Amino acid sequence: MFVFIYITSKDFDEAKKIARHLLEKRLIACANIFPIKSMFWWNGKIEEYNEFVVICKTKAEKFKDVREEIKKIHSYEVPCVCSFVIEEGLREFLNWIEETVR
């Protein structure tokens, strides 16, 4: 089984740091980074920030390892780290993830 892991970060540099860290550890095969506008409740009030999302492609069995690595290096007290199951995909792409992630 394969997953996309959705991670928010404070800026592009942190997003890139997270992606590179996970790639170097071979926990993910690929990462995409996107700018986003986030609005959320924090400490009793609504906050609004420009953030960056990192979407990582990996094997489902690696989620816990990815989560633990992110907790070690992320600047947020409570980082968003969620996985979404890939129900279907191009077989060659999924094979590439399988071969790339250790």
Salt bridges, closest charged atoms under 4 A:
GLU14 OE2 - HIS74 ND1 3.89
GLU47 OE2 - LYS45 NZ 3.62
GLU48 OE2 - LYS37 NZ 3.72
GLU68 OE2 - ARG67 NE 3.47
GLU68 OE2 - LYS71 NZ 3.50
GLU69 OE1 - HIS21 NE2 2.66
GLU69 OE2 - LYS72 NZ 3.09
GLU98 OE2 - LYS59 NZ 3.48
